[in-house]
Amino acid sequence: MKRFLCHIIIFGIIVIQGSVSWANTPWEEFNKLKENYYLFDYQEVDSVTCRIVAPSLDPKKMSEPLKPIEKNIKIVENIGDFKVTYSRDNGLTFVVPRFKAFIVSPETAEDLKQLEYSVNSFNQSTEGAIQGLVQSIEGILDEFMLPKKESVSDLQVSNNGSETTIKYNRRGASHVDVYSGNMRKTNANMPGLELESHDVFENIKGKLFLSKSSINIKQGETTIDSKVVIQPKDLGRIFFPMFIEQKVHISNPNFNMDADLALTFDQCKVD
């Protein structure tokens, strides 16, 4: 009888030990949450490459400021080659186009120094605009990618039932993300900069796709308010943000400025 009871006790211990499940690490909890969202990392693709089309990069419109000096310049551009690639191994890479003016027949210029100044100013402005567009696209598409584990530190995940709060440090900024239903609120702080965003996700076939975002950035005396609308497209093996519209208002004691960004991804190749 004692031997029989011992077997029962031992069997009970084995069952109890076998039923123990260790708590997930914060990174595992973070991944578990993100699996509910349309991220490139969780879709069945190794890479996707799309051409970028932006009205602000229309060559005819871009060349208009050069009309007064068009007889003394030529333009070299490859705006049609503007592309972005997401790959599972390398993240985002860009083929960045150029739109550049060069002086020809300088001997016929009425004022060569003024001509050189105008061309240099135009080229710097155009290069800055293209790089700014690349950074905007990179920032938006980054929302559809799982961050590399090594880029995140001090990760904490807590859940009170209706809300999940994630705290972490990334790229020199401390973040607090609060997820609730199809909403997310983010606060990020780094020296000299504060960011707050409110994001709305659309439920598509049981997963959530980032569709709207309102962002407020404060940096010194400058405030930037941005509203982003994103429309997805099913490319077969991946839901991709095919159309992005962004409206930006910048305010400062010395100036106010509004800017609109609209871009479309087309001719996408999925591997």
C-alpha positions as CSV (number, residue, x, y, z in Angstrom):
1,M,0.0,0.0,0.0
2,K,2.8,2.4,0.9
3,R,4.6,1.6,-2.3
4,F,1.4,2.3,-4.3
5,L,0.9,5.6,-2.5
6,C,4.5,6.5,-3.3
7,H,3.9,5.8,-7.0
8,I,0.8,8.1,-6.9
9,I,2.8,10.8,-5.2
10,I,5.7,10.6,-7.6
11,F,3.2,10.5,-10.6
12,G,1.5,13.6,-9.1
13,I,4.8,15.4,-8.8
14,I,5.7,14.6,-12.5
15,V,2.2,15.9,-13.6
16,I,2.6,19.1,-11.6
17,Q,6.1,19.7,-12.9
18,G,5.1,19.0,-16.4
19,S,2.2,21.5,-16.2
20,V,4.5,24.3,-15.1
21,S,5.0,26.9,-17.9
22,W,7.7,29.5,-17.3
23,A,6.8,33.1,-17.8
24,N,7.7,34.5,-21.2
25,T,10.5,37.0,-21.5
26,P,9.6,40.6,-22.3
27,W,10.8,40.2,-25.8
28,E,8.6,37.1,-26.3
29,E,5.6,39.0,-24.9
30,F,6.4,41.9,-27.3
31,N,6.6,39.5,-30.2
32,K,3.3,37.9,-29.2
33,L,1.6,41.2,-29.2
34,K,3.0,42.3,-32.5
35,E,1.8,39.1,-34.2
36,N,-1.7,40.6,-34.1
37,Y,-0.5,43.4,-36.5
38,Y,0.5,43.5,-40.2
39,L,4.2,43.7,-40.0
40,F,6.5,42.7,-43.0
41,D,8.4,40.3,-40.7
42,Y,5.3,38.1,-40.1
43,Q,4.2,37.9,-43.7
44,E,5.3,35.3,-46.3
45,V,7.9,37.3,-48.2
46,D,11.6,37.5,-48.3
47,S,11.6,40.8,-50.0
48,V,9.4,43.4,-51.8
49,T,10.6,46.2,-54.1
50,C,8.4,49.1,-55.1
51,R,8.9,52.2,-57.2
52,I,8.1,55.4,-55.4
53,V,5.9,58.0,-57.1
54,A,5.5,61.4,-55.5
55,P,3.8,64.5,-57.0
56,S,6.4,66.7,-55.3
57,L,9.1,65.0,-57.5
58,D,7.5,65.8,-60.8
59,P,10.5,66.8,-63.0
60,K,8.5,69.6,-64.8
61,K,7.5,71.2,-61.5
62,M,11.0,70.8,-60.0
63,S,12.6,72.6,-63.0
64,E,10.3,75.6,-62.9
65,P,12.6,77.7,-60.7
66,L,15.3,77.2,-63.3
67,K,13.4,78.8,-66.2
68,P,15.2,82.2,-65.9
69,I,18.6,80.5,-66.4
70,E,17.5,77.5,-68.6
71,K,19.7,78.6,-71.5
72,N,22.8,78.2,-69.4
73,I,22.1,74.9,-67.7
74,K,21.3,71.3,-68.3
75,I,19.4,69.0,-65.9
76,V,20.5,65.4,-65.2
77,E,17.8,63.4,-63.4
78,N,16.6,59.8,-62.8
79,I,13.5,60.5,-60.7
80,G,11.8,57.4,-62.2
81,D,14.4,55.2,-60.6
82,F,13.3,56.1,-57.0
83,K,12.7,52.7,-55.3
84,V,12.5,51.1,-51.9
85,T,13.2,47.5,-51.0
86,Y,12.3,45.7,-47.8
87,S,14.2,42.4,-47.2
88,R,14.0,40.1,-44.3
89,D,17.7,40.2,-43.9
90,N,18.6,43.8,-44.6
91,G,15.5,45.8,-43.6
92,L,14.9,48.9,-45.8
93,T,17.2,50.0,-48.6
94,F,16.6,52.8,-51.1
95,V,17.6,53.7,-54.7
96,V,17.8,57.4,-54.2
97,P,17.3,59.5,-57.3
98,R,19.0,62.8,-58.2
99,F,17.8,65.9,-59.9
100,K,20.8,68.1,-60.5
101,A,21.5,71.2,-62.6
102,F,24.8,71.8,-64.4
103,I,26.1,75.0,-65.9
104,V,26.7,74.9,-69.7
105,S,28.1,77.7,-71.8
106,P,29.3,79.8,-68.9
107,E,30.8,82.3,-71.3
108,T,27.3,83.4,-72.3
109,A,26.1,84.0,-68.8
110,E,25.4,87.7,-67.9
111,D,26.5,87.2,-64.4
112,L,28.5,84.0,-63.9
113,K,28.8,84.3,-60.1
114,Q,25.0,84.8,-59.7
115,L,24.5,81.8,-62.0
116,E,26.8,79.6,-60.0
117,Y,25.0,80.7,-56.8
118,S,21.6,80.0,-58.2
119,V,22.6,76.5,-59.5
120,N,24.3,75.5,-56.2
121,S,21.3,76.8,-54.1
122,F,18.9,74.8,-56.3
123,N,20.9,71.6,-56.1
124,Q,21.3,71.8,-52.3
125,S,17.6,72.5,-51.9
126,T,16.6,69.6,-54.2
127,E,19.0,67.2,-52.6
128,G,17.6,68.2,-49.2
129,A,14.0,67.7,-50.3
130,I,14.8,64.2,-51.7
131,Q,16.6,63.2,-48.6
132,G,13.7,64.5,-46.5
133,L,11.3,62.4,-48.4
134,V,13.5,59.3,-48.0
135,Q,13.5,60.0,-44.2
136,S,9.7,60.4,-44.1
137,I,9.2,57.2,-46.0
138,E,11.7,55.4,-43.8
139,G,9.9,56.6,-40.7
140,I,6.5,55.5,-41.9
141,L,7.6,52.1,-43.2
142,D,9.5,51.5,-39.9
143,E,6.1,51.2,-38.3
144,F,5.5,48.0,-40.3
145,M,8.7,46.3,-39.2
146,L,9.7,44.5,-36.0
147,P,12.7,46.3,-34.5
148,K,15.9,44.3,-34.2
149,K,16.2,42.8,-30.7
150,E,19.6,44.3,-30.3
151,S,18.3,47.8,-31.0
152,V,15.9,47.7,-28.0
153,S,16.9,47.9,-24.3
154,D,15.2,48.0,-20.9
155,L,12.1,46.4,-22.4
156,Q,9.1,46.0,-20.1
157,V,5.7,44.7,-20.9
158,S,2.7,44.9,-18.6
159,N,-1.0,44.0,-19.2
160,N,-4.0,45.0,-17.1
161,G,-6.5,43.2,-19.3
162,S,-7.8,46.0,-21.5
163,E,-4.5,47.7,-22.1
164,T,-0.9,46.5,-22.8
165,T,1.9,48.9,-21.9
166,I,5.4,48.6,-23.4
167,K,8.3,50.6,-22.2
168,Y,11.7,50.5,-23.9
169,N,14.7,52.5,-25.1
170,R,15.5,52.7,-28.7
171,R,17.7,55.0,-30.8
172,G,18.5,57.2,-27.8
173,A,14.9,57.8,-26.9
174,S,12.7,56.4,-24.1
175,H,9.4,55.1,-25.3
176,V,6.1,54.3,-23.7
177,D,3.5,52.6,-26.0
178,V,0.0,51.9,-24.8
179,Y,-2.1,49.4,-26.9
180,S,-5.8,49.3,-26.4
181,G,-8.1,47.6,-28.9
182,N,-7.3,49.1,-32.3
183,M,-5.6,52.1,-30.8
184,R,-2.1,52.9,-29.7
185,K,-0.7,55.9,-27.9
186,T,3.1,56.6,-27.9
187,N,5.2,59.0,-25.9
188,A,8.9,59.2,-26.7
189,N,11.5,61.5,-25.1
190,M,15.1,62.2,-25.9
191,P,17.2,65.2,-24.9
192,G,15.6,68.3,-26.5
193,L,12.7,66.4,-28.1
194,E,9.3,65.2,-27.1
195,L,7.0,63.1,-29.3
196,E,3.4,62.0,-28.8
197,S,1.4,60.0,-31.3
198,H,-2.1,58.5,-31.5
199,D,-2.4,55.7,-34.0
200,V,-5.5,53.9,-35.4
201,F,-5.4,50.4,-36.8
202,E,-7.8,48.9,-39.3
203,N,-8.9,45.3,-38.8
204,I,-8.3,43.4,-42.1
205,K,-8.9,39.7,-42.2
206,G,-8.3,39.4,-38.4
207,K,-5.2,41.4,-38.2
208,L,-4.6,45.1,-37.5
209,F,-3.1,47.5,-40.2
210,L,-1.9,51.0,-39.3
211,S,-4.2,53.3,-41.2
212,K,-4.1,56.7,-39.4
213,S,-1.6,58.5,-37.2
214,S,-1.5,61.9,-35.5
215,I,1.9,63.0,-34.4
216,N,3.0,66.0,-32.3
217,I,6.7,66.8,-31.9
218,K,8.2,69.5,-29.7
219,Q,11.8,70.5,-30.2
220,G,12.8,73.7,-28.5
221,E,10.5,76.5,-29.7
222,T,9.4,74.5,-32.7
223,T,6.3,72.4,-32.8
224,I,5.5,69.9,-35.6
225,D,2.0,68.5,-36.0
226,S,1.6,65.8,-38.6
227,K,-1.4,63.7,-39.7
228,V,-0.8,60.6,-41.8
229,V,-3.3,58.4,-43.7
230,I,-2.2,55.1,-45.1
231,Q,-4.1,52.8,-47.5
232,P,-3.0,49.2,-47.9
233,K,-3.0,46.9,-50.9
234,D,-3.0,43.1,-50.9
235,L,0.0,42.1,-53.1
236,G,-0.8,38.4,-52.7
237,R,1.7,37.4,-50.0
238,I,1.9,40.7,-48.2
239,F,-0.3,43.7,-47.3
240,F,1.7,46.7,-48.2
241,P,1.0,50.4,-47.5
242,M,0.5,51.5,-51.1
243,F,-0.6,55.1,-50.7
244,I,0.5,57.5,-48.0
245,E,-0.8,61.0,-47.5
246,Q,0.8,63.3,-44.8
247,K,-0.1,66.8,-43.8
248,V,2.5,68.7,-41.7
249,H,2.2,72.0,-39.9
250,I,5.4,73.6,-38.4
251,S,5.1,76.4,-36.0
252,N,7.8,78.6,-34.4
253,P,7.9,82.1,-32.9
254,N,9.5,83.3,-36.1
255,F,7.5,81.4,-38.8
256,N,4.7,79.0,-39.7
257,M,4.8,76.5,-42.5
258,D,2.5,73.9,-44.0
259,A,3.5,71.0,-46.2
260,D,1.8,68.1,-47.9
261,L,3.3,64.8,-48.8
262,A,1.6,62.3,-51.0
263,L,3.2,59.2,-52.4
264,T,2.3,56.0,-54.1
265,F,4.2,52.7,-54.3
266,D,3.7,50.9,-57.6
267,Q,5.4,48.3,-59.9
268,C,6.0,46.2,-56.8
269,K,7.9,43.0,-57.1
270,V,7.4,40.4,-54.3
271,D,9.9,37.6,-53.7
